Amino acid sequence: MSRVWGMPIVLTVLSLVGLVTGLLADGAADVVSWIGLGVPAAVATWHLVRGMSS
């Protein structure tokens, strides 16, 4: 079961950290926010493009 839910949980935590950091912190914490929000978006885009080419 952890194999099925592992990656969605990781992406959810990254998104949550990115959103909270982006709202509450400033300066160098912006990089954490960009990574936290960019990685899930990149993964979703990669799967979308991969699915369209199949």
TORNURO-929591 format. One record per atom (N, C-alpha, C): z, x, y; residue in one letter; atom name. Coordinates in nm, 3 decimals, padded with zeros to 5 digits. Each point is the difference from the previous one (the first is absolute). Example, Ala and Ser with C-alpha at 12.3 -4.5 7.8 and 13.67 -1.06 7.14 Angstrom:
2
<site><zz>00.780</zz><xx>01.319</xx><yy>-00.569</yy><resn>A</resn><name>N</name></site>
<site><zz>00.000</zz><xx>-00.089</xx><yy>00.119</yy><resn>A</resn><name>CA</name></site>
<site><zz>00.000</zz><xx>00.090</xx><yy>00.120</yy><resn>A</resn><name>C</name></site>
<site><zz>-00.072</zz><xx>-00.035</xx><yy>00.105</yy><resn>S</resn><name>N</name></site>
<site><zz>00.006</zz><xx>00.082</xx><yy>00.119</yy><resn>S</resn><name>CA</name></site>
<site><zz>00.073</zz><xx>-00.077</xx><yy>00.109</yy><resn>S</resn><name>C</name></site>
END
This chain:
54
<site><zz>00.000</zz><xx>00.081</xx><yy>-00.120</yy><resn>M</resn><name>N</name></site>
<site><zz>00.000</zz><xx>-00.081</xx><yy>00.120</yy><resn>M</resn><name>CA</name></site>
<site><zz>00.000</zz><xx>00.086</xx><yy>00.126</yy><resn>M</resn><name>C</name></site>
<site><zz>00.069</zz><xx>00.113</xx><yy>-00.001</yy><resn>S</resn><name>N</name></site>
<site><zz>00.003</zz><xx>00.085</xx><yy>00.119</yy><resn>S</resn><name>CA</name></site>
<site><zz>-00.137</zz><xx>00.059</xx><yy>00.029</yy><resn>S</resn><name>C</name></site>
<site><zz>-00.083</zz><xx>00.012</xx><yy>-00.104</yy><resn>R</resn><name>N</name></site>
<site><zz>-00.135</zz><xx>00.052</xx><yy>00.020</yy><resn>R</resn><name>CA</name></site>
<site><zz>-00.084</zz><xx>-00.098</xx><yy>00.081</yy><resn>R</resn><name>C</name></site>
<site><zz>00.024</zz><xx>-00.128</xx><yy>-00.019</yy><resn>V</resn><name>N</name></site>
<site><zz>-00.076</zz><xx>-00.102</xx><yy>00.072</yy><resn>V</resn><name>CA</name></site>
<site><zz>00.048</zz><xx>-00.012</xx><yy>00.144</yy><resn>V</resn><name>C</name></site>
<site><zz>00.131</zz><xx>00.006</xx><yy>00.023</yy><resn>W</resn><name>N</name></site>
<site><zz>00.056</zz><xx>-00.024</xx><yy>00.132</yy><resn>W</resn><name>CA</name></site>
<site><zz>00.027</zz><xx>00.126</xx><yy>00.080</yy><resn>W</resn><name>C</name></site>
<site><zz>-00.019</zz><xx>00.117</xx><yy>-00.057</yy><resn>G</resn><name>N</name></site>
<site><zz>00.032</zz><xx>00.125</xx><yy>00.069</yy><resn>G</resn><name>CA</name></site>
<site><zz>-00.076</zz><xx>00.020</xx><yy>00.129</yy><resn>G</resn><name>C</name></site>
<site><zz>-00.132</zz><xx>-00.005</xx><yy>-00.006</yy><resn>M</resn><name>N</name></site>
<site><zz>-00.081</zz><xx>00.026</xx><yy>00.119</yy><resn>M</resn><name>CA</name></site>
<site><zz>00.015</zz><xx>-00.110</xx><yy>00.106</yy><resn>M</resn><name>C</name></site>
<site><zz>00.001</zz><xx>-00.129</xx><yy>-00.036</yy><resn>P</resn><name>N</name></site>
<site><zz>00.023</zz><xx>-00.101</xx><yy>00.104</yy><resn>P</resn><name>CA</name></site>
<site><zz>00.134</zz><xx>00.017</xx><yy>00.072</yy><resn>P</resn><name>C</name></site>
<site><zz>00.103</zz><xx>00.042</xx><yy>-00.073</yy><resn>I</resn><name>N</name></site>
<site><zz>00.130</zz><xx>00.022</xx><yy>00.064</yy><resn>I</resn><name>CA</name></site>
<site><zz>-00.008</zz><xx>00.119</xx><yy>00.095</yy><resn>I</resn><name>C</name></site>
<site><zz>-00.065</zz><xx>00.107</xx><yy>-00.040</yy><resn>V</resn><name>N</name></site>
<site><zz>-00.016</zz><xx>00.118</xx><yy>00.085</yy><resn>V</resn><name>CA</name></site>
<site><zz>-00.077</zz><xx>-00.037</xx><yy>00.127</yy><resn>V</resn><name>C</name></site>
<site><zz>-00.109</zz><xx>-00.074</xx><yy>-00.014</yy><resn>L</resn><name>N</name></site>
<site><zz>-00.079</zz><xx>-00.039</xx><yy>00.116</yy><resn>L</resn><name>CA</name></site>
<site><zz>00.078</zz><xx>-00.095</xx><yy>00.091</yy><resn>L</resn><name>C</name></site>
<site><zz>00.081</zz><xx>-00.086</xx><yy>-00.056</yy><resn>T</resn><name>N</name></site>
<site><zz>00.083</zz><xx>-00.090</xx><yy>00.080</yy><resn>T</resn><name>CA</name></site>
<site><zz>00.104</zz><xx>00.077</xx><yy>00.079</yy><resn>T</resn><name>C</name></site>
<site><zz>00.065</zz><xx>00.096</xx><yy>-00.064</yy><resn>V</resn><name>N</name></site>
<site><zz>00.101</zz><xx>00.082</xx><yy>00.068</yy><resn>V</resn><name>CA</name></site>
<site><zz>-00.066</zz><xx>00.082</xx><yy>00.111</yy><resn>V</resn><name>C</name></site>
<site><zz>-00.117</zz><xx>00.058</xx><yy>-00.027</yy><resn>L</resn><name>N</name></site>
<site><zz>-00.071</zz><xx>00.075</xx><yy>00.104</yy><resn>L</resn><name>CA</name></site>
<site><zz>-00.034</zz><xx>-00.088</xx><yy>00.119</yy><resn>L</resn><name>C</name></site>
<site><zz>-00.047</zz><xx>-00.120</xx><yy>-00.027</yy><resn>S</resn><name>N</name></site>
<site><zz>-00.033</zz><xx>-00.093</xx><yy>00.108</yy><resn>S</resn><name>CA</name></site>
<site><zz>00.123</zz><xx>-00.038</xx><yy>00.080</yy><resn>S</resn><name>C</name></site>
<site><zz>00.109</zz><xx>-00.027</xx><yy>-00.069</yy><resn>L</resn><name>N</name></site>
<site><zz>00.124</zz><xx>-00.038</xx><yy>00.068</yy><resn>L</resn><name>CA</name></site>
<site><zz>00.054</zz><xx>00.113</xx><yy>00.086</yy><resn>L</resn><name>C</name></site>
<site><zz>-00.001</zz><xx>00.122</xx><yy>-00.054</yy><resn>V</resn><name>N</name></site>
<site><zz>00.045</zz><xx>00.115</xx><yy>00.077</yy><resn>V</resn><name>CA</name></site>
<site><zz>-00.089</zz><xx>00.022</xx><yy>00.122</yy><resn>V</resn><name>C</name></site>
<site><zz>-00.131</zz><xx>-00.013</xx><yy>-00.019</yy><resn>G</resn><name>N</name></site>
<site><zz>-00.093</zz><xx>00.018</xx><yy>00.111</yy><resn>G</resn><name>CA</name></site>
<site><zz>00.020</zz><xx>-00.104</xx><yy>00.109</yy><resn>G</resn><name>C</name></site>
<site><zz>00.019</zz><xx>-00.125</xx><yy>-00.039</yy><resn>L</resn><name>N</name></site>
<site><zz>00.021</zz><xx>-00.106</xx><yy>00.099</yy><resn>L</resn><name>CA</name></site>
<site><zz>00.130</zz><xx>00.017</xx><yy>00.075</yy><resn>L</resn><name>C</name></site>
<site><zz>00.109</zz><xx>00.025</xx><yy>-00.072</yy><resn>V</resn><name>N</name></site>
<site><zz>00.130</zz><xx>00.014</xx><yy>00.066</yy><resn>V</resn><name>CA</name></site>
<site><zz>00.002</zz><xx>00.123</xx><yy>00.089</yy><resn>V</resn><name>C</name></site>
<site><zz>-00.054</zz><xx>00.110</xx><yy>-00.049</yy><resn>T</resn><name>N</name></site>
<site><zz>-00.005</zz><xx>00.122</xx><yy>00.081</yy><resn>T</resn><name>CA</name></site>
<site><zz>-00.085</zz><xx>-00.020</xx><yy>00.125</yy><resn>T</resn><name>C</name></site>
<site><zz>-00.111</zz><xx>-00.068</xx><yy>-00.016</yy><resn>G</resn><name>N</name></site>
<site><zz>-00.086</zz><xx>-00.025</xx><yy>00.116</yy><resn>G</resn><name>CA</name></site>
<site><zz>00.065</zz><xx>-00.088</xx><yy>00.104</yy><resn>G</resn><name>C</name></site>
<site><zz>00.084</zz><xx>-00.092</xx><yy>-00.043</yy><resn>L</resn><name>N</name></site>
<site><zz>00.066</zz><xx>-00.090</xx><yy>00.094</yy><resn>L</resn><name>CA</name></site>
<site><zz>00.123</zz><xx>00.062</xx><yy>00.064</yy><resn>L</resn><name>C</name></site>
<site><zz>00.074</zz><xx>00.082</xx><yy>-00.072</yy><resn>L</resn><name>N</name></site>
<site><zz>00.130</zz><xx>00.046</xx><yy>00.048</yy><resn>L</resn><name>CA</name></site>
<site><zz>00.003</zz><xx>00.143</xx><yy>00.052</yy><resn>L</resn><name>C</name></site>
<site><zz>-00.094</zz><xx>00.082</xx><yy>-00.040</yy><resn>A</resn><name>N</name></site>
<site><zz>00.005</zz><xx>00.141</xx><yy>00.038</yy><resn>A</resn><name>CA</name></site>
<site><zz>-00.119</zz><xx>00.037</xx><yy>00.087</yy><resn>A</resn><name>C</name></site>
<site><zz>00.009</zz><xx>00.116</xx><yy>00.060</yy><resn>D</resn><name>N</name></site>
<site><zz>-00.107</zz><xx>00.047</xx><yy>00.087</yy><resn>D</resn><name>CA</name></site>
<site><zz>-00.014</zz><xx>00.151</xx><yy>-00.016</yy><resn>D</resn><name>C</name></site>
<site><zz>-00.108</zz><xx>00.054</xx><yy>00.047</yy><resn>G</resn><name>N</name></site>
<site><zz>-00.021</zz><xx>00.144</xx><yy>-00.005</yy><resn>G</resn><name>CA</name></site>
<site><zz>-00.052</zz><xx>00.045</xx><yy>-00.134</yy><resn>G</resn><name>C</name></site>
<site><zz>00.071</zz><xx>00.096</xx><yy>-00.061</yy><resn>A</resn><name>N</name></site>
<site><zz>-00.044</zz><xx>00.057</xx><yy>-00.128</yy><resn>A</resn><name>CA</name></site>
<site><zz>00.005</zz><xx>-00.103</xx><yy>-00.112</yy><resn>A</resn><name>C</name></site>
<site><zz>00.081</zz><xx>-00.104</xx><yy>00.015</yy><resn>A</resn><name>N</name></site>
<site><zz>00.008</zz><xx>-00.104</xx><yy>-00.102</yy><resn>A</resn><name>CA</name></site>
<site><zz>-00.128</zz><xx>-00.081</xx><yy>-00.008</yy><resn>A</resn><name>C</name></site>
<site><zz>-00.085</zz><xx>00.010</xx><yy>00.101</yy><resn>D</resn><name>N</name></site>
<site><zz>-00.129</zz><xx>-00.068</xx><yy>-00.005</yy><resn>D</resn><name>CA</name></site>
<site><zz>-00.085</zz><xx>00.050</xx><yy>-00.116</yy><resn>D</resn><name>C</name></site>
<site><zz>00.013</zz><xx>00.127</xx><yy>-00.034</yy><resn>V</resn><name>N</name></site>
<site><zz>-00.075</zz><xx>00.056</xx><yy>-00.113</yy><resn>V</resn><name>CA</name></site>
<site><zz>00.044</zz><xx>-00.066</xx><yy>-00.130</yy><resn>V</resn><name>C</name></site>
<site><zz>00.131</zz><xx>-00.022</xx><yy>-00.014</yy><resn>V</resn><name>N</name></site>
<site><zz>00.051</zz><xx>-00.069</xx><yy>-00.118</yy><resn>V</resn><name>CA</name></site>
<site><zz>-00.057</zz><xx>-00.141</xx><yy>-00.006</yy><resn>V</resn><name>C</name></site>
<site><zz>-00.007</zz><xx>-00.064</xx><yy>00.113</yy><resn>S</resn><name>N</name></site>
<site><zz>-00.056</zz><xx>-00.136</xx><yy>00.007</yy><resn>S</resn><name>CA</name></site>
<site><zz>-00.147</zz><xx>00.000</xx><yy>-00.038</yy><resn>S</resn><name>C</name></site>
<site><zz>-00.076</zz><xx>00.095</xx><yy>00.049</yy><resn>W</resn><name>N</name></site>
<site><zz>-00.143</zz><xx>00.008</xx><yy>-00.032</yy><resn>W</resn><name>CA</name></site>
<site><zz>-00.021</zz><xx>00.022</xx><yy>-00.149</yy><resn>W</resn><name>C</name></site>
<site><zz>00.079</zz><xx>00.087</xx><yy>-00.059</yy><resn>I</resn><name>N</name></site>
<site><zz>-00.012</zz><xx>00.026</xx><yy>-00.144</yy><resn>I</resn><name>CA</name></site>
<site><zz>00.042</zz><xx>-00.123</xx><yy>-00.079</yy><resn>I</resn><name>C</name></site>
<site><zz>00.112</zz><xx>-00.060</xx><yy>00.040</yy><resn>G</resn><name>N</name></site>
<site><zz>00.051</zz><xx>-00.116</xx><yy>-00.071</yy><resn>G</resn><name>CA</name></site>
<site><zz>-00.094</zz><xx>-00.119</xx><yy>00.002</yy><resn>G</resn><name>C</name></site>
<site><zz>-00.075</zz><xx>-00.014</xx><yy>00.107</yy><resn>L</resn><name>N</name></site>
<site><zz>-00.095</zz><xx>-00.110</xx><yy>00.009</yy><resn>L</resn><name>CA</name></site>
<site><zz>-00.141</zz><xx>00.040</xx><yy>-00.044</yy><resn>L</resn><name>C</name></site>
<site><zz>-00.032</zz><xx>00.128</xx><yy>00.010</yy><resn>G</resn><name>N</name></site>
<site><zz>-00.133</zz><xx>00.046</xx><yy>-00.034</yy><resn>G</resn><name>CA</name></site>
<site><zz>-00.026</zz><xx>00.014</xx><yy>-00.149</yy><resn>G</resn><name>C</name></site>
<site><zz>00.099</zz><xx>00.045</xx><yy>-00.073</yy><resn>V</resn><name>N</name></site>
<site><zz>-00.017</zz><xx>00.019</xx><yy>-00.145</yy><resn>V</resn><name>CA</name></site>
<site><zz>-00.029</zz><xx>-00.133</xx><yy>-00.071</yy><resn>V</resn><name>C</name></site>
<site><zz>00.079</zz><xx>-00.106</xx><yy>00.022</yy><resn>P</resn><name>N</name></site>
<site><zz>-00.033</zz><xx>-00.126</xx><yy>-00.066</yy><resn>P</resn><name>CA</name></site>
<site><zz>-00.138</zz><xx>-00.055</xx><yy>00.042</yy><resn>P</resn><name>C</name></site>
<site><zz>-00.036</zz><xx>00.018</xx><yy>00.125</yy><resn>A</resn><name>N</name></site>
<site><zz>-00.132</zz><xx>-00.045</xx><yy>00.046</yy><resn>A</resn><name>CA</name></site>
<site><zz>-00.111</zz><xx>00.080</xx><yy>-00.067</yy><resn>A</resn><name>C</name></site>
<site><zz>00.020</zz><xx>00.131</xx><yy>-00.015</yy><resn>A</resn><name>N</name></site>
<site><zz>-00.099</zz><xx>00.084</xx><yy>-00.066</yy><resn>A</resn><name>CA</name></site>
<site><zz>-00.014</zz><xx>-00.035</xx><yy>-00.148</yy><resn>A</resn><name>C</name></site>
<site><zz>00.111</zz><xx>-00.026</xx><yy>-00.066</yy><resn>V</resn><name>N</name></site>
<site><zz>-00.003</zz><xx>-00.038</xx><yy>-00.141</yy><resn>V</resn><name>CA</name></site>
<site><zz>-00.073</zz><xx>-00.133</xx><yy>-00.017</yy><resn>V</resn><name>C</name></site>
<site><zz>00.030</zz><xx>-00.096</xx><yy>00.085</yy><resn>A</resn><name>N</name></site>
<site><zz>-00.066</zz><xx>-00.131</xx><yy>-00.008</yy><resn>A</resn><name>CA</name></site>
<site><zz>-00.150</zz><xx>00.014</xx><yy>00.026</yy><resn>A</resn><name>C</name></site>
<site><zz>-00.038</zz><xx>00.081</xx><yy>00.098</yy><resn>T</resn><name>N</name></site>
<site><zz>-00.142</zz><xx>00.021</xx><yy>00.030</yy><resn>T</resn><name>CA</name></site>
<site><zz>-00.070</zz><xx>00.068</xx><yy>-00.115</yy><resn>T</resn><name>C</name></site>
<site><zz>00.065</zz><xx>00.100</xx><yy>-00.061</yy><resn>W</resn><name>N</name></site>
<site><zz>-00.059</zz><xx>00.070</xx><yy>-00.113</yy><resn>W</resn><name>CA</name></site>
<site><zz>-00.025</zz><xx>-00.096</xx><yy>-00.116</yy><resn>W</resn><name>C</name></site>
<site><zz>00.097</zz><xx>-00.086</xx><yy>-00.029</yy><resn>H</resn><name>N</name></site>
<site><zz>-00.019</zz><xx>-00.096</xx><yy>-00.110</yy><resn>H</resn><name>CA</name></site>
<site><zz>-00.107</zz><xx>-00.104</xx><yy>00.034</yy><resn>H</resn><name>C</name></site>
<site><zz>-00.008</zz><xx>-00.038</xx><yy>00.125</yy><resn>L</resn><name>N</name></site>
<site><zz>-00.103</zz><xx>-00.096</xx><yy>00.042</yy><resn>L</resn><name>CA</name></site>
<site><zz>-00.139</zz><xx>00.059</xx><yy>-00.018</yy><resn>L</resn><name>C</name></site>
<site><zz>-00.020</zz><xx>00.122</xx><yy>00.048</yy><resn>V</resn><name>N</name></site>
<site><zz>-00.130</zz><xx>00.065</xx><yy>-00.012</yy><resn>V</resn><name>CA</name></site>
<site><zz>-00.033</zz><xx>00.027</xx><yy>-00.147</yy><resn>V</resn><name>C</name></site>
<site><zz>00.098</zz><xx>00.042</xx><yy>-00.075</yy><resn>R</resn><name>N</name></site>
<site><zz>-00.021</zz><xx>00.027</xx><yy>-00.143</yy><resn>R</resn><name>CA</name></site>
<site><zz>-00.037</zz><xx>-00.127</xx><yy>-00.075</yy><resn>R</resn><name>C</name></site>
<site><zz>00.062</zz><xx>-00.111</xx><yy>00.036</yy><resn>G</resn><name>N</name></site>
<site><zz>-00.030</zz><xx>-00.126</xx><yy>-00.065</yy><resn>G</resn><name>CA</name></site>
<site><zz>-00.137</zz><xx>-00.053</xx><yy>00.038</yy><resn>G</resn><name>C</name></site>
<site><zz>-00.045</zz><xx>00.026</xx><yy>00.121</yy><resn>M</resn><name>N</name></site>
<site><zz>-00.132</zz><xx>-00.047</xx><yy>00.044</yy><resn>M</resn><name>CA</name></site>
<site><zz>-00.111</zz><xx>00.078</xx><yy>-00.068</yy><resn>M</resn><name>C</name></site>
<site><zz>00.026</zz><xx>00.126</xx><yy>-00.036</yy><resn>S</resn><name>N</name></site>
<site><zz>-00.106</zz><xx>00.080</xx><yy>-00.063</yy><resn>S</resn><name>CA</name></site>
<site><zz>-00.012</zz><xx>-00.025</xx><yy>-00.148</yy><resn>S</resn><name>C</name></site>
<site><zz>00.095</zz><xx>-00.069</xx><yy>-00.058</yy><resn>S</resn><name>N</name></site>
<site><zz>-00.006</zz><xx>-00.028</xx><yy>-00.145</yy><resn>S</resn><name>CA</name></site>
<site><zz>-00.088</zz><xx>-00.117</xx><yy>-00.034</yy><resn>S</resn><name>C</name></site>
END
